[in-house]
Amino acid sequence: MPEAYVSTRHGDRETEVTAGPDRPEPVPGPLPGSDPRVLDHPALAALTGPHAHFAERRGRVLRYPADVSPWLALPDEPDADDWADAAALTGPGTEVPLLGFRGQVPEDWEVTFRIEGVQLVDDGLVTAPEPEAIRLGPADVPEMLDLVERTRPGPFLPRTIELGTYLGIRRDGRLIAMAGERLHPPGWTEISAVCTDPAHRGEGLATRLILAVAHGIRARGETPFLHTGAANTTAIRLYESLGFRLRLHTTFGAARAPGHRRVPVA
């Protein structure tokens, strides 16, 4: 029987995923030590945990370096001082992603977008290494950035590769698909940057890479998770068929810090 194919959006990125008709007995998840409560605030948990070496801090606000990831972590109930620290940390006029934040931003901040999302966790993925996949490194970043530019999977910056393992598939020497790891709360790793060259969609590359990245996460004794849009019901059903389970309804949003960036005078 042919594989089922769907073009979905994985968070803010489009992917293609396949599901075969015959599936082995799934492995139960999450793994021991993967406390799901840290996923309520995954960026904060990552920046105060395994990704603490990336953290830039001002007061109670943390962020990744601007060339690594745009994610910023606010306290649960940010006050005026926290918002002022966020603006100072990111810079005037910067658009700041606010994963999971449902509160009100200050009047001098501009909400640029807000959509409903969901968080899914491994609850029986049948993971497997991918023989065709190669581990990508710093020398591959120019090709990775080119693939991201052509496929728009979401933020991927010159140093994003430092967040975790990235796997890719090449054909005739050309990078045509990749997937990797982003947020890393204790005991968990987010699968992200899943993208495939449009000429090779429908070949099951995204599914194979998702399961391969998940296999590496499992090998470390951690549990994979991911995010997608709440309106993408087809994608959610498909991820659930692969072994992900809906854990949390969340939001994907961003707001622009007050002020404007100065344009250098030539």
C-alpha positions as CSV (number, residue, x, y, z in Angstrom):
1,M,0.0,0.0,0.0
2,P,1.3,3.5,-0.7
3,E,2.3,5.7,2.2
4,A,-0.1,8.4,3.4
5,Y,1.3,11.9,2.6
6,V,0.3,15.3,3.9
7,S,1.8,18.8,3.7
8,T,1.6,20.2,7.2
9,R,3.0,23.1,9.2
10,H,5.2,22.2,12.1
11,G,4.9,25.2,14.4
12,D,5.6,28.0,11.9
13,R,7.2,25.7,9.3
14,E,5.9,23.5,6.5
15,T,6.9,19.9,6.4
16,E,5.8,16.7,4.8
17,V,5.2,13.7,6.9
18,T,4.4,10.1,5.9
19,A,2.8,7.3,7.8
20,G,3.0,3.7,6.7
21,P,0.2,1.1,7.2
22,D,2.2,-1.3,9.3
23,R,3.7,-0.1,12.5
24,P,5.7,-2.1,15.1
25,E,4.7,-2.2,18.7
26,P,5.4,1.3,20.1
27,V,7.8,2.1,22.9
28,P,6.1,3.7,25.8
29,G,7.0,7.3,26.7
30,P,7.9,9.7,28.2
31,L,11.1,8.2,29.6
32,P,11.9,8.2,33.4
33,G,13.2,11.6,34.5
34,S,11.3,13.6,31.9
35,D,9.2,15.8,34.2
36,P,6.5,17.2,32.0
37,R,6.0,20.3,34.2
38,V,9.1,21.9,32.7
39,L,7.3,22.0,29.3
40,D,4.9,24.6,30.7
41,H,7.7,27.2,30.1
42,P,10.2,25.3,27.8
43,A,12.4,28.3,26.9
44,L,12.8,29.3,30.6
45,A,13.5,25.7,31.6
46,A,16.1,25.4,28.8
47,L,17.9,28.6,29.6
48,T,18.0,27.8,33.3
49,G,18.9,24.2,32.6
50,P,20.9,22.4,29.8
51,H,21.1,25.6,27.7
52,A,22.2,27.8,30.6
53,H,25.6,28.4,28.9
54,F,23.7,30.3,26.1
55,A,21.7,32.5,28.5
56,E,21.9,36.2,28.3
57,R,20.2,37.8,31.4
58,R,18.9,41.1,32.5
59,G,17.0,41.0,35.8
60,R,14.5,38.1,35.6
61,V,14.5,38.0,31.8
62,L,16.6,35.5,29.8
63,R,17.3,35.1,26.1
64,Y,19.5,33.2,23.6
65,P,22.2,35.1,21.7
66,A,20.7,36.9,18.7
67,D,22.6,34.7,16.2
68,V,21.5,31.5,18.0
69,S,17.8,31.8,18.6
70,P,15.2,34.6,19.0
71,W,13.5,32.9,22.0
72,L,13.2,35.0,25.1
73,A,12.0,33.8,28.5
74,L,9.9,36.0,30.8
75,P,8.8,35.3,34.4
76,D,5.4,33.8,34.8
77,E,3.8,37.2,35.6
78,P,6.1,39.9,34.2
79,D,5.9,43.4,35.8
80,A,6.9,46.7,34.3
81,D,10.5,46.2,35.3
82,D,10.6,42.9,33.5
83,W,9.3,44.4,30.3
84,A,11.8,47.2,30.6
85,D,14.6,44.6,31.0
86,A,13.3,42.7,28.0
87,A,13.4,45.8,25.8
88,A,16.9,46.6,27.0
89,L,18.1,43.1,26.5
90,T,16.7,42.7,23.0
91,G,17.2,46.2,21.7
92,P,14.7,48.9,20.6
93,G,12.3,47.9,17.8
94,T,13.2,44.2,18.1
95,E,10.4,41.6,17.5
96,V,10.4,39.2,20.4
97,P,8.8,35.7,20.2
98,L,6.6,35.0,23.3
99,L,6.0,31.3,23.4
100,G,3.1,30.4,25.6
101,F,2.5,34.0,26.9
102,R,-1.2,34.7,27.2
103,G,-1.1,37.9,29.2
104,Q,-1.2,41.6,28.1
105,V,1.9,43.3,26.8
106,P,2.5,46.9,27.8
107,E,0.9,49.7,25.7
108,D,4.3,50.7,24.2
109,W,4.9,47.2,22.9
110,E,3.3,46.2,19.6
111,V,1.8,42.8,19.3
112,T,2.8,41.6,15.8
113,F,1.1,38.2,15.8
114,R,-0.6,35.7,18.1
115,I,-2.0,32.3,17.1
116,E,-3.1,29.3,19.0
117,G,-0.8,26.3,19.2
118,V,-0.4,22.9,20.7
119,Q,2.5,21.0,22.3
120,L,2.8,17.3,21.6
121,V,5.1,14.8,23.4
122,D,6.5,11.4,22.6
123,D,4.0,8.8,23.9
124,G,5.1,5.8,21.8
125,L,7.2,6.9,18.9
126,V,8.8,4.0,16.9
127,T,12.1,5.7,16.5
128,A,14.9,4.5,14.2
129,P,18.2,5.7,12.8
130,E,18.1,6.9,9.2
131,P,20.8,5.3,7.1
132,E,20.8,8.1,4.5
133,A,21.0,10.9,7.1
134,I,24.3,12.6,7.9
135,R,25.1,14.7,10.9
136,L,25.4,18.4,9.9
137,G,28.1,20.6,11.2
138,P,29.4,24.2,11.1
139,A,30.7,23.7,7.5
140,D,27.1,22.9,6.4
141,V,25.5,26.1,7.8
142,P,25.6,28.0,4.5
143,E,23.6,25.2,2.8
144,M,21.3,24.9,5.8
145,L,20.6,28.6,5.7
146,D,19.9,28.4,1.9
147,L,17.5,25.5,2.5
148,V,15.7,27.4,5.2
149,E,15.5,30.5,3.0
150,R,13.8,28.3,0.3
151,T,11.4,26.4,2.6
152,R,10.7,28.9,5.4
153,P,10.6,26.4,8.3
154,G,10.9,29.1,11.0
155,P,13.9,30.8,12.7
156,F,17.2,29.2,11.8
157,L,20.2,31.5,12.4
158,P,24.0,31.1,11.8
159,R,24.6,29.5,15.3
160,T,21.3,27.7,15.7
161,I,23.2,24.5,14.9
162,E,24.8,24.8,18.3
163,L,21.5,24.0,20.1
164,G,21.7,20.3,19.4
165,T,22.1,17.6,16.7
166,Y,21.0,18.4,13.2
167,L,20.6,15.6,10.6
168,G,20.4,16.1,6.8
169,I,19.9,14.1,3.7
170,R,21.9,14.9,0.5
171,R,21.2,13.9,-3.1
172,D,23.9,14.3,-5.7
173,G,25.9,16.2,-3.0
174,R,23.1,18.8,-2.4
175,L,21.3,19.2,0.9
176,I,17.6,18.5,0.3
177,A,16.2,17.9,3.8
178,M,17.0,18.4,7.4
179,A,15.7,18.3,11.0
180,G,17.2,19.0,14.4
181,E,16.9,20.0,18.0
182,R,16.0,23.3,19.5
183,L,14.7,24.0,23.0
184,H,16.2,21.6,25.6
185,P,14.4,21.7,29.0
186,P,15.7,19.1,31.5
187,G,14.9,15.6,30.3
188,W,13.3,16.8,27.0
189,T,14.4,18.0,23.6
190,E,12.3,19.8,21.0
191,I,12.4,18.6,17.4
192,S,12.6,21.6,15.1
193,A,13.8,23.0,11.8
194,V,12.1,20.2,9.8
195,C,12.2,21.1,6.1
196,T,12.4,19.5,2.7
197,D,13.3,21.0,-0.7
198,P,10.0,21.4,-2.6
199,A,11.3,19.2,-5.4
200,H,11.6,16.2,-3.0
201,R,8.4,16.5,-0.9
202,G,6.3,13.4,-0.8
203,E,9.3,11.1,-0.4
204,G,8.9,10.7,3.3
205,L,12.1,12.5,4.1
206,A,10.6,14.6,6.9
207,T,9.2,11.6,8.7
208,R,12.4,9.7,8.5
209,L,14.4,12.6,9.8
210,I,11.9,13.2,12.7
211,L,12.2,9.6,13.8
212,A,16.0,9.6,13.4
213,V,16.3,12.8,15.5
214,A,13.9,11.3,18.1
215,H,16.0,8.2,18.1
216,G,19.1,10.2,19.2
217,I,17.1,12.1,21.8
218,R,15.9,8.8,23.2
219,A,19.4,7.4,23.2
220,R,20.4,10.2,25.7
221,G,17.6,9.1,28.0
222,E,15.5,12.1,27.1
223,T,12.0,12.5,25.6
224,P,11.2,14.3,22.3
225,F,8.5,16.9,22.0
226,L,7.3,19.4,19.4
227,H,4.9,22.3,18.7
228,T,2.5,22.9,15.9
229,G,-0.6,25.1,15.2
230,A,-3.8,24.2,16.9
231,A,-5.7,24.7,13.6
232,N,-3.6,22.1,11.8
233,T,-5.8,19.2,12.8
234,T,-4.5,17.0,9.9
235,A,-0.9,17.5,11.2
236,I,-1.9,16.8,14.7
237,R,-3.7,13.5,13.7
238,L,-0.6,12.5,11.8
239,Y,1.9,13.3,14.6
240,E,-0.4,11.3,16.9
241,S,-0.2,8.4,14.5
242,L,3.6,8.5,14.7
243,G,3.4,8.3,18.5
244,F,3.1,11.9,19.7
245,R,0.4,12.8,22.2
246,L,-1.3,16.2,22.7
247,R,-0.1,17.6,26.0
248,L,-0.8,21.3,26.1
249,H,-2.7,24.1,24.3
250,T,-0.4,27.1,24.0
251,T,0.1,30.2,22.0
252,F,2.7,31.4,19.5
253,G,3.1,35.1,19.6
254,A,5.5,38.0,19.2
255,A,5.7,41.6,20.2
256,R,7.9,44.4,19.1
257,A,9.9,46.3,21.8
258,P,9.3,50.0,21.9
259,G,11.6,52.4,20.1
260,H,13.3,52.1,16.7
261,R,16.7,50.7,15.7
262,R,19.1,53.4,14.6
263,V,20.1,53.2,11.0
264,P,23.9,53.8,10.6
265,V,24.8,56.8,8.6
266,A,27.0,55.9,5.7
